[in-house]
């Protein structure tokens, strides 16, 4: 029985380099090696996080 799929929250944390504890990082990376579905989601998450980060930096918010 393998690890459950990685949550969106953990994919975001992984992309941002916030998963630093080896006990959490190792199984996450092992799962990504074996699960094309989570790799695809990780790539989508990376685009989302980077787009959000760029928008925050740009600061062009239309709050109306």
PyMOL Python script that loads the backbone (N, CA, C, O; Angstrom):
from pymol import cmd

cmd.read_pdbstr("""\
ATOM      1  N   UNK A   1       0.847  -1.191   0.000  1.00  0.00           N
ATOM      2  CA  UNK A   1       0.000   0.000   0.000  1.00  0.00           C
ATOM      3  C   UNK A   1       0.885   1.244   0.000  1.00  0.00           C
ATOM      4  O   UNK A   1       1.729   1.408   0.880  1.00  0.00           O
ATOM      5  N   UNK A   2       0.692   2.114  -0.981  1.00  0.00           N
ATOM      6  CA  UNK A   2       1.533   3.301  -1.103  1.00  0.00           C
ATOM      7  C   UNK A   2       0.946   4.507  -0.388  1.00  0.00           C
ATOM      8  O   UNK A   2      -0.141   4.466   0.189  1.00  0.00           O
ATOM      9  N   UNK A   3       1.703   5.557  -0.455  1.00  0.00           N
ATOM     10  CA  UNK A   3       1.294   6.818   0.137  1.00  0.00           C
ATOM     11  C   UNK A   3       0.098   7.386  -0.630  1.00  0.00           C
ATOM     12  O   UNK A   3       0.000   7.230  -1.847  1.00  0.00           O
ATOM     13  N   UNK A   4      -0.809   8.047   0.095  1.00  0.00           N
ATOM     14  CA  UNK A   4      -1.900   8.728  -0.578  1.00  0.00           C
ATOM     15  C   UNK A   4      -1.332   9.851  -1.438  1.00  0.00           C
ATOM     16  O   UNK A   4      -0.192  10.274  -1.250  1.00  0.00           O
ATOM     17  N   UNK A   5      -2.140  10.330  -2.384  1.00  0.00           N
ATOM     18  CA  UNK A   5      -1.683  11.428  -3.229  1.00  0.00           C
ATOM     19  C   UNK A   5      -1.344  12.648  -2.373  1.00  0.00           C
ATOM     20  O   UNK A   5      -1.894  12.830  -1.287  1.00  0.00           O
ATOM     21  N   UNK A   6      -0.449  13.466  -2.869  1.00  0.00           N
ATOM     22  CA  UNK A   6       0.029  14.646  -2.149  1.00  0.00           C
ATOM     23  C   UNK A   6      -1.039  15.737  -2.226  1.00  0.00           C
ATOM     24  O   UNK A   6      -1.615  15.972  -3.288  1.00  0.00           O
ATOM     25  N   UNK A   7      -1.299  16.393  -1.114  1.00  0.00           N
ATOM     26  CA  UNK A   7      -2.308  17.451  -1.090  1.00  0.00           C
ATOM     27  C   UNK A   7      -1.825  18.679  -1.859  1.00  0.00           C
ATOM     28  O   UNK A   7      -0.623  18.892  -2.012  1.00  0.00           O
ATOM     29  N   UNK A   8      -2.773  19.482  -2.341  1.00  0.00           N
ATOM     30  CA  UNK A   8      -2.413  20.725  -3.029  1.00  0.00           C
ATOM     31  C   UNK A   8      -1.568  21.611  -2.117  1.00  0.00           C
ATOM     32  O   UNK A   8      -0.600  22.230  -2.559  1.00  0.00           O
ATOM     33  N   UNK A   9      -1.946  21.664  -0.844  1.00  0.00           N
ATOM     34  CA  UNK A   9      -1.211  22.491   0.119  1.00  0.00           C
ATOM     35  C   UNK A   9       0.255  22.043   0.207  1.00  0.00           C
ATOM     36  O   UNK A   9       1.164  22.873   0.197  1.00  0.00           O
ATOM     37  N   UNK A  10       0.473  20.735   0.292  1.00  0.00           N
ATOM     38  CA  UNK A  10       1.842  20.234   0.396  1.00  0.00           C
ATOM     39  C   UNK A  10       2.615  20.427  -0.913  1.00  0.00           C
ATOM     40  O   UNK A  10       3.826  20.646  -0.892  1.00  0.00           O
ATOM     41  N   UNK A  11       1.910  20.344  -2.061  1.00  0.00           N
ATOM     42  CA  UNK A  11       2.584  20.632  -3.331  1.00  0.00           C
ATOM     43  C   UNK A  11       3.037  22.088  -3.371  1.00  0.00           C
ATOM     44  O   UNK A  11       4.129  22.386  -3.855  1.00  0.00           O
ATOM     45  N   UNK A  12       2.206  22.990  -2.867  1.00  0.00           N
ATOM     46  CA  UNK A  12       2.582  24.412  -2.805  1.00  0.00           C
ATOM     47  C   UNK A  12       3.785  24.601  -1.889  1.00  0.00           C
ATOM     48  O   UNK A  12       4.740  25.291  -2.246  1.00  0.00           O
ATOM     49  N   UNK A  13       3.739  23.989  -0.711  1.00  0.00           N
ATOM     50  CA  UNK A  13       4.851  24.095   0.243  1.00  0.00           C
ATOM     51  C   UNK A  13       6.136  23.535  -0.359  1.00  0.00           C
ATOM     52  O   UNK A  13       7.213  24.103  -0.174  1.00  0.00           O
ATOM     53  N   UNK A  14       6.021  22.415  -1.081  1.00  0.00           N
ATOM     54  CA  UNK A  14       7.189  21.790  -1.713  1.00  0.00           C
ATOM     55  C   UNK A  14       7.786  22.727  -2.754  1.00  0.00           C
ATOM     56  O   UNK A  14       9.001  22.922  -2.788  1.00  0.00           O
ATOM     57  N   UNK A  15       6.944  23.307  -3.601  1.00  0.00           N
ATOM     58  CA  UNK A  15       7.434  24.215  -4.644  1.00  0.00           C
ATOM     59  C   UNK A  15       8.125  25.439  -4.046  1.00  0.00           C
ATOM     60  O   UNK A  15       9.113  25.932  -4.591  1.00  0.00           O
ATOM     61  N   UNK A  16       7.605  25.919  -2.935  1.00  0.00           N
ATOM     62  CA  UNK A  16       8.170  27.109  -2.285  1.00  0.00           C
ATOM     63  C   UNK A  16       9.399  26.786  -1.432  1.00  0.00           C
ATOM     64  O   UNK A  16       9.988  27.686  -0.833  1.00  0.00           O
ATOM     65  N   UNK A  17       9.788  25.511  -1.373  1.00  0.00           N
ATOM     66  CA  UNK A  17      10.965  25.120  -0.593  1.00  0.00           C
ATOM     67  C   UNK A  17      10.715  25.111   0.899  1.00  0.00           C
ATOM     68  O   UNK A  17      11.649  25.236   1.691  1.00  0.00           O
ATOM     69  N   UNK A  18       9.451  24.961   1.288  1.00  0.00           N
ATOM     70  CA  UNK A  18       9.097  25.000   2.708  1.00  0.00           C
ATOM     71  C   UNK A  18       9.099  23.614   3.351  1.00  0.00           C
ATOM     72  O   UNK A  18       8.949  23.498   4.567  1.00  0.00           O
ATOM     73  N   UNK A  19       9.267  22.564   2.549  1.00  0.00           N
ATOM     74  CA  UNK A  19       9.354  21.208   3.103  1.00  0.00           C
ATOM     75  C   UNK A  19      10.835  20.907   3.289  1.00  0.00           C
ATOM     76  O   UNK A  19      11.528  20.553   2.334  1.00  0.00           O
ATOM     77  N   UNK A  20      11.314  21.047   4.513  1.00  0.00           N
ATOM     78  CA  UNK A  20      12.747  20.903   4.780  1.00  0.00           C
ATOM     79  C   UNK A  20      13.074  19.708   5.671  1.00  0.00           C
ATOM     80  O   UNK A  20      14.216  19.251   5.701  1.00  0.00           O
ATOM     81  N   UNK A  21      12.084  19.205   6.390  1.00  0.00           N
ATOM     82  CA  UNK A  21      12.298  18.058   7.264  1.00  0.00           C
ATOM     83  C   UNK A  21      12.418  16.794   6.412  1.00  0.00           C
ATOM     84  O   UNK A  21      11.497  16.451   5.671  1.00  0.00           O
ATOM     85  N   UNK A  22      13.543  16.112   6.516  1.00  0.00           N
ATOM     86  CA  UNK A  22      13.796  14.921   5.700  1.00  0.00           C
ATOM     87  C   UNK A  22      12.717  13.858   5.874  1.00  0.00           C
ATOM     88  O   UNK A  22      12.401  13.134   4.930  1.00  0.00           O
ATOM     89  N   UNK A  23      12.148  13.761   7.080  1.00  0.00           N
ATOM     90  CA  UNK A  23      11.101  12.760   7.333  1.00  0.00           C
ATOM     91  C   UNK A  23       9.846  13.051   6.508  1.00  0.00           C
ATOM     92  O   UNK A  23       9.094  12.132   6.182  1.00  0.00           O
ATOM     93  N   UNK A  24       9.619  14.309   6.173  1.00  0.00           N
ATOM     94  CA  UNK A  24       8.485  14.675   5.322  1.00  0.00           C
ATOM     95  C   UNK A  24       8.906  14.725   3.854  1.00  0.00           C
ATOM     96  O   UNK A  24       8.153  14.319   2.969  1.00  0.00           O
ATOM     97  N   UNK A  25      10.110  15.225   3.606  1.00  0.00           N
ATOM     98  CA  UNK A  25      10.584  15.439   2.235  1.00  0.00           C
ATOM     99  C   UNK A  25      10.822  14.123   1.490  1.00  0.00           C
ATOM    100  O   UNK A  25      10.421  13.993   0.333  1.00  0.00           O
ATOM    101  N   UNK A  26      11.455  13.164   2.125  1.00  0.00           N
ATOM    102  CA  UNK A  26      11.811  11.913   1.448  1.00  0.00           C
ATOM    103  C   UNK A  26      10.585  11.175   0.894  1.00  0.00           C
ATOM    104  O   UNK A  26      10.581  10.821  -0.285  1.00  0.00           O
ATOM    105  N   UNK A  27       9.538  10.932   1.712  1.00  0.00           N
ATOM    106  CA  UNK A  27       8.382  10.222   1.151  1.00  0.00           C
ATOM    107  C   UNK A  27       7.662  11.035   0.069  1.00  0.00           C
ATOM    108  O   UNK A  27       7.103  10.461  -0.866  1.00  0.00           O
ATOM    109  N   UNK A  28       7.673  12.349   0.191  1.00  0.00           N
ATOM    110  CA  UNK A  28       7.046  13.201  -0.806  1.00  0.00           C
ATOM    111  C   UNK A  28       7.772  13.062  -2.144  1.00  0.00           C
ATOM    112  O   UNK A  28       7.136  12.888  -3.183  1.00  0.00           O
ATOM    113  N   UNK A  29       9.087  13.138  -2.115  1.00  0.00           N
ATOM    114  CA  UNK A  29       9.869  13.007  -3.347  1.00  0.00           C
ATOM    115  C   UNK A  29       9.787  11.595  -3.920  1.00  0.00           C
ATOM    116  O   UNK A  29       9.758  11.421  -5.138  1.00  0.00           O
ATOM    117  N   UNK A  30       9.751  10.585  -3.048  1.00  0.00           N
ATOM    118  CA  UNK A  30       9.594   9.211  -3.530  1.00  0.00           C
ATOM    119  C   UNK A  30       8.251   9.049  -4.230  1.00  0.00           C
ATOM    120  O   UNK A  30       8.168   8.387  -5.264  1.00  0.00           O
ATOM    121  N   UNK A  31       7.201   9.648  -3.677  1.00  0.00           N
ATOM    122  CA  UNK A  31       5.874   9.577  -4.294  1.00  0.00           C
ATOM    123  C   UNK A  31       5.889  10.252  -5.664  1.00  0.00           C
ATOM    124  O   UNK A  31       5.308   9.739  -6.620  1.00  0.00           O
ATOM    125  N   UNK A  32       6.554  11.400  -5.754  1.00  0.00           N
ATOM    126  CA  UNK A  32       6.622  12.105  -7.044  1.00  0.00           C
ATOM    127  C   UNK A  32       7.359  11.274  -8.096  1.00  0.00           C
ATOM    128  O   UNK A  32       7.043  11.363  -9.282  1.00  0.00           O
ATOM    129  N   UNK A  33       8.328  10.475  -7.677  1.00  0.00           N
ATOM    130  CA  UNK A  33       9.047   9.612  -8.620  1.00  0.00           C
ATOM    131  C   UNK A  33       8.146   8.517  -9.183  1.00  0.00           C
ATOM    132  O   UNK A  33       8.366   8.035 -10.294  1.00  0.00           O
ATOM    133  N   UNK A  34       7.131   8.125  -8.411  1.00  0.00           N
ATOM    134  CA  UNK A  34       6.304   6.977  -8.790  1.00  0.00           C
ATOM    135  C   UNK A  34       4.913   7.366  -9.289  1.00  0.00           C
ATOM    136  O   UNK A  34       4.168   6.505  -9.756  1.00  0.00           O
ATOM    137  N   UNK A  35       4.553   8.633  -9.200  1.00  0.00           N
ATOM    138  CA  UNK A  35       3.168   9.022  -9.473  1.00  0.00           C
ATOM    139  C   UNK A  35       3.077  10.144 -10.507  1.00  0.00           C
ATOM    140  O   UNK A  35       3.214  11.318 -10.163  1.00  0.00           O
ATOM    141  N   UNK A  36       2.847   9.788 -11.769  1.00  0.00           N
ATOM    142  CA  UNK A  36       2.730  10.808 -12.817  1.00  0.00           C
ATOM    143  C   UNK A  36       1.595  11.803 -12.556  1.00  0.00           C
ATOM    144  O   UNK A  36       1.684  12.971 -12.936  1.00  0.00           O
ATOM    145  N   UNK A  37       0.533  11.332 -11.908  1.00  0.00           N
ATOM    146  CA  UNK A  37      -0.597  12.223 -11.609  1.00  0.00           C
ATOM    147  C   UNK A  37      -0.163  13.358 -10.682  1.00  0.00           C
ATOM    148  O   UNK A  37      -0.515  14.515 -10.911  1.00  0.00           O
ATOM    149  N   UNK A  38       0.590  13.036  -9.650  1.00  0.00           N
ATOM    150  CA  UNK A  38       1.044  14.076  -8.718  1.00  0.00           C
ATOM    151  C   UNK A  38       2.113  14.961  -9.360  1.00  0.00           C
ATOM    152  O   UNK A  38       2.203  16.146  -9.039  1.00  0.00           O
ATOM    153  N   UNK A  39       2.922  14.404 -10.259  1.00  0.00           N
ATOM    154  CA  UNK A  39       3.905  15.224 -10.976  1.00  0.00           C
ATOM    155  C   UNK A  39       3.175  16.279 -11.813  1.00  0.00           C
ATOM    156  O   UNK A  39       3.564  17.447 -11.824  1.00  0.00           O
ATOM    157  N   UNK A  40       2.121  15.862 -12.510  1.00  0.00           N
ATOM    158  CA  UNK A  40       1.320  16.796 -13.305  1.00  0.00           C
ATOM    159  C   UNK A  40       0.712  17.877 -12.411  1.00  0.00           C
ATOM    160  O   UNK A  40       0.739  19.059 -12.753  1.00  0.00           O
ATOM    161  N   UNK A  41       0.167  17.470 -11.269  1.00  0.00           N
ATOM    162  CA  UNK A  41      -0.411  18.431 -10.335  1.00  0.00           C
ATOM    163  C   UNK A  41       0.665  19.346  -9.769  1.00  0.00           C
ATOM    164  O   UNK A  41       0.416  20.532  -9.554  1.00  0.00           O
ATOM    165  N   UNK A  42       1.863  18.808  -9.525  1.00  0.00           N
ATOM    166  CA  UNK A  42       2.968  19.623  -9.008  1.00  0.00           C
ATOM    167  C   UNK A  42       3.353  20.692 -10.024  1.00  0.00           C
ATOM    168  O   UNK A  42       3.638  21.831  -9.653  1.00  0.00           O
ATOM    169  N   UNK A  43       3.363  20.327 -11.307  1.00  0.00           N
ATOM    170  CA  UNK A  43       3.691  21.300 -12.352  1.00  0.00           C
ATOM    171  C   UNK A  43       2.616  22.391 -12.431  1.00  0.00           C
ATOM    172  O   UNK A  43       2.934  23.573 -12.566  1.00  0.00           O
ATOM    173  N   UNK A  44       1.351  21.990 -12.347  1.00  0.00           N
ATOM    174  CA  UNK A  44       0.256  22.971 -12.361  1.00  0.00           C
ATOM    175  C   UNK A  44       0.331  23.888 -11.138  1.00  0.00           C
ATOM    176  O   UNK A  44       0.099  25.094 -11.233  1.00  0.00           O
ATOM    177  N   UNK A  45       0.659  23.294  -9.993  1.00  0.00           N
ATOM    178  CA  UNK A  45       0.796  24.072  -8.762  1.00  0.00           C
ATOM    179  C   UNK A  45       1.927  25.082  -8.883  1.00  0.00           C
ATOM    180  O   UNK A  45       1.795  26.220  -8.433  1.00  0.00           O
ATOM    181  N   UNK A  46       3.039  24.671  -9.489  1.00  0.00           N
ATOM    182  CA  UNK A  46       4.185  25.568  -9.653  1.00  0.00           C
ATOM    183  C   UNK A  46       3.794  26.783 -10.489  1.00  0.00           C
ATOM    184  O   UNK A  46       4.155  27.911 -10.153  1.00  0.00           O
ATOM    185  N   UNK A  47       3.057  26.558 -11.578  1.00  0.00           N
ATOM    186  CA  UNK A  47       2.615  27.668 -12.428  1.00  0.00           C
ATOM    187  C   UNK A  47       1.691  28.597 -11.643  1.00  0.00           C
ATOM    188  O   UNK A  47       1.829  29.819 -11.707  1.00  0.00           O
ATOM    189  N   UNK A  48       0.747  28.011 -10.901  1.00  0.00           N
ATOM    190  CA  UNK A  48      -0.197  28.790 -10.097  1.00  0.00           C
ATOM    191  C   UNK A  48       0.537  29.633  -9.046  1.00  0.00           C
ATOM    192  O   UNK A  48       0.286  30.831  -8.921  1.00  0.00           O
ATOM    193  N   UNK A  49       1.437  29.005  -8.301  1.00  0.00           N
ATOM    194  CA  UNK A  49       2.163  29.702  -7.242  1.00  0.00           C
ATOM    195  C   UNK A  49       3.033  30.823  -7.829  1.00  0.00           C
ATOM    196  O   UNK A  49       3.073  31.927  -7.285  1.00  0.00           O
ATOM    197  N   UNK A  50       3.725  30.540  -8.935  1.00  0.00           N
ATOM    198  CA  UNK A  50       4.581  31.553  -9.548  1.00  0.00           C
ATOM    199  C   UNK A  50       3.770  32.713 -10.114  1.00  0.00           C
ATOM    200  O   UNK A  50       4.197  33.865 -10.040  1.00  0.00           O
ATOM    201  N   UNK A  51       2.593  32.411 -10.684  1.00  0.00           N
ATOM    202  CA  UNK A  51       1.710  33.461 -11.201  1.00  0.00           C
ATOM    203  C   UNK A  51       1.203  34.332 -10.058  1.00  0.00           C
ATOM    204  O   UNK A  51       1.178  35.558 -10.167  1.00  0.00           O
ATOM    205  N   UNK A  52       0.800  33.697  -8.966  1.00  0.00           N
ATOM    206  CA  UNK A  52       0.320  34.429  -7.799  1.00  0.00           C
ATOM    207  C   UNK A  52       1.430  35.300  -7.213  1.00  0.00           C
ATOM    208  O   UNK A  52       1.201  36.454  -6.853  1.00  0.00           O
ATOM    209  N   UNK A  53       2.630  34.736  -7.123  1.00  0.00           N
ATOM    210  CA  UNK A  53       3.779  35.476  -6.589  1.00  0.00           C
ATOM    211  C   UNK A  53       4.086  36.690  -7.476  1.00  0.00           C
ATOM    212  O   UNK A  53       4.348  37.779  -6.965  1.00  0.00           O
ATOM    213  N   UNK A  54       4.056  36.505  -8.791  1.00  0.00           N
ATOM    214  CA  UNK A  54       4.326  37.609  -9.724  1.00  0.00           C
ATOM    215  C   UNK A  54       3.264  38.695  -9.588  1.00  0.00           C
ATOM    216  O   UNK A  54       3.582  39.883  -9.637  1.00  0.00           O
ATOM    217  N   UNK A  55       1.999  38.295  -9.416  1.00  0.00           N
ATOM    218  CA  UNK A  55       0.917  39.268  -9.260  1.00  0.00           C
ATOM    219  C   UNK A  55       1.088  40.076  -7.976  1.00  0.00           C
ATOM    220  O   UNK A  55       0.850  41.283  -7.958  1.00  0.00           O
ATOM    221  N   UNK A  56       1.499  39.404  -6.909  1.00  0.00           N
ATOM    222  CA  UNK A  56       1.713  40.101  -5.635  1.00  0.00           C
ATOM    223  C   UNK A  56       2.857  41.102  -5.778  1.00  0.00           C
ATOM    224  O   UNK A  56       2.769  42.227  -5.286  1.00  0.00           O
ATOM    225  N   UNK A  57       3.918  40.694  -6.447  1.00  0.00           N
ATOM    226  CA  UNK A  57       5.067  41.588  -6.641  1.00  0.00           C
ATOM    227  C   UNK A  57       4.675  42.785  -7.505  1.00  0.00           C
ATOM    228  O   UNK A  57       5.059  43.917  -7.208  1.00  0.00           O
ATOM    229  N   UNK A  58       3.911  42.539  -8.574  1.00  0.00           N
ATOM    230  CA  UNK A  58       3.482  43.609  -9.463  1.00  0.00           C
ATOM    231  C   UNK A  58       2.541  44.590  -8.733  1.00  0.00           C
ATOM    232  O   UNK A  58       2.581  45.802  -8.944  1.00  0.00           O
ATOM    233  N   UNK A  59       1.698  44.009  -7.870  1.00  0.00           N
ATOM    234  CA  UNK A  59       0.814  44.841  -7.061  1.00  0.00           C
ATOM    235  C   UNK A  59      -0.300  45.511  -7.825  1.00  0.00           C
ATOM    236  O   UNK A  59      -0.891  46.471  -7.329  1.00  0.00           O
ATOM    237  N   UNK A  60      -0.606  45.035  -9.020  1.00  0.00           N
ATOM    238  CA  UNK A  60      -1.679  45.649  -9.803  1.00  0.00           C
ATOM    239  C   UNK A  60      -3.014  44.982  -9.452  1.00  0.00           C
ATOM    240  O   UNK A  60      -3.537  44.173 -10.218  1.00  0.00           O
ATOM    241  N   UNK A  61      -3.549  45.336  -8.289  1.00  0.00           N
ATOM    242  CA  UNK A  61      -4.782  44.733  -7.830  1.00  0.00           C
ATOM    243  C   UNK A  61      -5.957  45.642  -8.152  1.00  0.00           C
ATOM    244  O   UNK A  61      -5.941  46.828  -7.825  1.00  0.00           O
ATOM    245  N   UNK A  62      -6.961  45.092  -8.785  1.00  0.00           N
ATOM    246  CA  UNK A  62      -8.215  45.803  -9.024  1.00  0.00           C
ATOM    247  C   UNK A  62      -9.193  45.304  -7.986  1.00  0.00           C
ATOM    248  O   UNK A  62      -9.801  44.247  -8.156  1.00  0.00           O
ATOM    249  N   UNK A  63      -9.350  46.051  -6.921  1.00  0.00           N
ATOM    250  CA  UNK A  63     -10.141  45.587  -5.788  1.00  0.00           C
ATOM    251  C   UNK A  63     -11.582  46.071  -5.821  1.00  0.00           C
ATOM    252  O   UNK A  63     -12.305  45.912  -4.837  1.00  0.00           O
ATOM    253  N   UNK A  64     -12.007  46.648  -6.912  1.00  0.00           N
ATOM    254  CA  UNK A  64     -13.405  47.137  -7.006  1.00  0.00           C
ATOM    255  C   UNK A  64     -14.363  46.000  -7.293  1.00  0.00           C
ATOM    256  O   UNK A  64     -15.569  46.222  -7.405  1.00  0.00           O
TER     257      UNK A  64
END
""", "prot")
cmd.dss("prot")
cmd.show_as("cartoon", "prot")
cmd.util.cbc("prot")
cmd.orient("prot")
